[in-house]
């Protein structure tokens, strides 16, 4: 999962963007989709290893 981490000398990821809050990681659609993909993959592994785990 790739993402951009703000450096110590950066105040904003995109200067002038008023929605840019002070965060360490730049969260965009690619970051969110990557996280969702990892969650789905982990879910599939758990379901295969423990099919009765979810009830």
Secondary structure by P-SEA (a helix, b strand, c coil): cbbbbbccccccccccccccccccccccaaaaaaaaaaaaaaaaaaaaacccccc
